[in-house]
Amino acid sequence: MSQPDLTIYHLEGRRCERIVWLCEELELPYELVFTQGDLRASMAAVYKVNPLFPVAPTVSLDGDVLVESGAILELLVDRYAPGRLKPAVASPDYPAYLQWLHFAEASFAARTVTEAISARIRRAAKLPDPEPTGLMTVAKALGFVNDHLSRQPYFGGSEFSLADIMMVFPTDLTEWWRVADVTPYAHLERWRQDMKARPAYQRMLTVARPAGIPGL
């Protein structure tokens, strides 16, 4: 099977870590471009290859410049590791896999970012916390996540999958930005510790976050 010509333009503690982690899981070759401890310099490298939409991740894959970590993960698996890290479409695990693959960004990360920004605005303006509205919150999302993991070991069902790689980042983000404490959610915390004990995840940390996250 052919190997990708892959360059990952990286910032520590960003979604690009998902792509590095996947490459380590699949033993795919890649070049990682960033300046350790200097987010501004790392972003300058992104601007050079993607000036119209400079975000992390930006990757160059076989001559194409791409963004969106979830799409990049799926492309890498479909093209270079078919049949791995995702259940078959006819599998009973596939619906959950597909749901959580998209839930990570569309529902979980989006709400985490919104709540974090809203809290900063309220603190700066010395405004009280809002009254409960009944709308979806990060706390409700965490409960939903924890319930699933009380019945399945992974987000894709019975086996580790791309859905698990996608879900680690928003879970960490809730803690990094102090939106919520995830430790009371026992099933989520068990899964989280399992993910971070994976050898490929540890290799990702070694190369992509060798000195931690700048400013955190």
C-alpha positions as CSV (number, residue, x, y, z in Angstrom):
1,M,0.0,0.0,0.0
2,S,1.3,3.5,-0.8
3,Q,2.3,5.9,1.9
4,P,1.1,9.5,2.3
5,D,3.2,12.6,1.5
6,L,1.9,14.4,4.6
7,T,3.0,17.6,6.3
8,I,1.1,18.7,9.4
9,Y,1.4,22.4,10.3
10,H,1.0,22.2,14.0
11,L,0.4,24.2,17.2
12,E,0.8,22.6,20.6
13,G,-2.5,21.7,22.3
14,R,-4.6,22.2,19.2
15,R,-6.8,19.8,17.1
16,C,-3.8,19.0,14.9
17,E,-2.7,16.6,17.7
18,R,-5.4,14.3,16.5
19,I,-3.7,13.8,13.1
20,V,-0.3,13.2,14.7
21,W,-2.0,10.6,17.1
22,L,-3.6,8.8,14.2
23,C,-0.4,8.7,12.2
24,E,1.3,7.1,15.3
25,E,-1.5,4.6,15.6
26,L,-1.2,3.6,12.0
27,E,2.6,4.1,11.7
28,L,2.1,6.5,8.8
29,P,5.0,8.8,7.9
30,Y,4.5,12.5,8.4
31,E,6.5,15.7,8.8
32,L,5.5,18.0,11.7
33,V,6.1,21.7,11.2
34,F,6.0,24.0,14.3
35,T,8.2,26.1,16.5
36,Q,8.2,24.7,20.0
37,G,6.8,27.1,22.6
38,D,6.1,29.8,20.1
39,L,2.5,29.8,18.8
40,R,3.0,33.0,16.8
41,A,5.9,31.5,14.9
42,S,3.9,28.3,14.3
43,M,1.0,30.2,13.0
44,A,3.3,32.1,10.6
45,A,4.2,28.7,9.0
46,V,0.4,28.0,8.6
47,Y,-0.1,31.4,6.9
48,K,2.5,30.6,4.3
49,V,0.6,27.5,3.1
50,N,-2.9,28.6,3.8
51,P,-3.2,32.4,3.8
52,L,-6.9,32.5,3.1
53,F,-7.9,30.3,6.1
54,P,-5.0,29.9,8.5
55,V,-6.1,27.4,11.1
56,A,-4.5,24.5,12.9
57,P,-4.7,21.9,11.6
58,T,-3.6,22.7,8.1
59,V,-2.0,19.8,6.3
60,S,-0.5,19.2,2.9
61,L,-1.5,15.7,1.8
62,D,-0.3,14.5,-1.6
63,G,-0.3,18.0,-2.9
64,D,-3.7,19.1,-1.5
65,V,-3.9,21.7,1.3
66,L,-6.6,20.6,3.7
67,V,-8.2,21.7,7.0
68,E,-10.8,20.1,9.3
69,S,-9.3,17.4,11.6
70,G,-12.2,15.0,11.3
71,A,-12.2,15.1,7.5
72,I,-8.4,14.6,7.5
73,L,-8.6,11.6,9.8
74,E,-11.3,9.9,7.7
75,L,-9.3,10.6,4.5
76,L,-6.1,9.1,5.9
77,V,-7.9,6.0,7.0
78,D,-9.9,5.5,3.9
79,R,-6.9,6.1,1.6
80,Y,-4.0,4.5,3.6
81,A,-5.6,2.1,6.1
82,P,-9.0,0.9,4.8
83,G,-10.8,-1.2,7.3
84,R,-9.0,0.1,10.3
85,L,-10.2,2.3,13.2
86,K,-13.8,2.4,12.0
87,P,-16.6,-0.2,12.1
88,A,-18.1,-1.5,8.9
89,V,-21.1,0.4,7.7
90,A,-23.3,-2.7,8.3
91,S,-21.9,-3.1,11.9
92,P,-24.2,-2.5,14.8
93,D,-21.5,-0.2,16.1
94,Y,-21.5,2.1,13.1
95,P,-24.4,4.4,14.1
96,A,-22.7,5.2,17.4
97,Y,-19.3,5.6,15.8
98,L,-20.7,8.1,13.2
99,Q,-22.6,10.0,15.9
100,W,-19.7,10.5,18.2
101,L,-17.3,11.2,15.3
102,H,-19.4,14.4,14.6
103,F,-20.6,15.1,18.1
104,A,-17.0,15.9,19.1
105,E,-16.9,19.1,17.2
106,A,-20.5,19.9,16.2
107,S,-22.0,19.6,19.8
108,F,-19.2,19.2,22.4
109,A,-16.4,21.5,21.3
110,A,-18.8,24.1,20.0
111,R,-20.6,24.4,23.3
112,T,-17.3,24.4,25.3
113,V,-16.0,27.3,23.3
114,T,-19.3,29.2,23.5
115,E,-19.5,28.8,27.3
116,A,-15.9,29.7,27.8
117,I,-16.2,32.9,25.8
118,S,-19.5,33.8,27.5
119,A,-18.0,33.3,30.9
120,R,-15.0,35.6,30.1
121,I,-17.4,38.3,28.9
122,R,-19.5,38.1,32.0
123,R,-16.4,38.3,34.3
124,A,-15.0,41.3,32.4
125,A,-18.4,43.1,32.6
126,K,-19.0,41.9,36.2
127,L,-22.3,40.3,35.1
128,P,-24.1,37.6,37.1
129,D,-24.3,34.0,35.8
130,P,-27.3,33.5,33.5
131,E,-30.5,31.8,34.7
132,P,-30.9,28.2,33.5
133,T,-32.7,28.1,30.2
134,G,-33.2,24.4,29.5
135,L,-30.9,24.6,26.5
136,M,-28.1,22.2,26.0
137,T,-25.0,22.8,28.1
138,V,-21.5,21.4,28.5
139,A,-22.6,19.7,31.8
140,K,-25.5,18.0,29.9
141,A,-23.1,17.0,27.2
142,L,-20.8,15.4,29.7
143,G,-23.7,13.5,31.2
144,F,-24.7,12.2,27.8
145,V,-21.1,11.1,27.1
146,N,-20.8,9.4,30.5
147,D,-24.0,7.5,30.0
148,H,-22.8,6.1,26.7
149,L,-19.5,5.0,28.2
150,S,-21.3,3.3,31.0
151,R,-22.5,0.8,28.3
152,Q,-19.7,0.7,25.8
153,P,-15.9,0.8,26.3
154,Y,-15.3,3.1,23.4
155,F,-17.2,5.8,21.5
156,G,-17.2,3.6,18.4
157,G,-18.7,0.7,20.3
158,S,-16.6,-2.3,21.2
159,E,-13.3,-1.2,19.7
160,F,-11.1,1.9,19.6
161,S,-11.8,4.1,16.6
162,L,-11.5,7.5,15.0
163,A,-14.4,8.6,17.2
164,D,-12.2,8.2,20.3
165,I,-9.4,10.2,18.7
166,M,-12.0,13.0,18.0
167,M,-13.5,13.0,21.5
168,V,-10.3,13.4,23.5
169,F,-9.7,17.0,22.5
170,P,-13.1,18.6,23.5
171,T,-12.9,16.6,26.8
172,D,-9.5,18.1,27.6
173,L,-10.7,21.6,26.4
174,T,-13.4,21.7,29.0
175,E,-10.7,21.4,31.7
176,W,-8.1,23.6,30.1
177,W,-10.6,26.4,29.8
178,R,-12.2,25.6,33.2
179,V,-15.6,25.2,31.7
180,A,-16.3,22.0,33.6
181,D,-14.7,19.4,35.8
182,V,-14.8,16.1,34.0
183,T,-13.4,14.0,36.9
184,P,-16.8,13.3,38.6
185,Y,-17.9,11.5,35.4
186,A,-16.5,8.1,36.3
187,H,-17.0,6.3,33.0
188,L,-15.7,9.2,31.0
189,E,-12.6,9.5,33.2
190,R,-11.9,5.8,32.9
191,W,-12.1,6.1,29.1
192,R,-9.9,9.2,29.2
193,Q,-7.2,7.5,31.2
194,D,-7.3,4.5,28.8
195,M,-6.8,6.8,25.8
196,K,-3.9,8.6,27.3
197,A,-2.2,5.4,28.2
198,R,-2.1,4.2,24.6
199,P,1.5,4.0,23.3
200,A,0.6,6.0,20.2
201,Y,-0.9,8.8,22.3
202,Q,2.2,8.9,24.3
203,R,4.4,9.0,21.2
204,M,2.2,11.9,20.0
205,L,2.9,13.8,23.2
206,T,6.6,13.3,22.8
207,V,6.7,14.8,19.3
208,A,3.8,17.3,19.3
209,R,3.8,18.6,22.9
210,P,7.3,18.0,24.2
211,A,7.2,20.8,26.7
212,G,3.5,21.0,27.3
213,I,1.1,23.6,26.0
214,P,2.4,27.2,25.8
215,G,0.6,29.5,28.2
216,L,-1.4,26.7,29.9
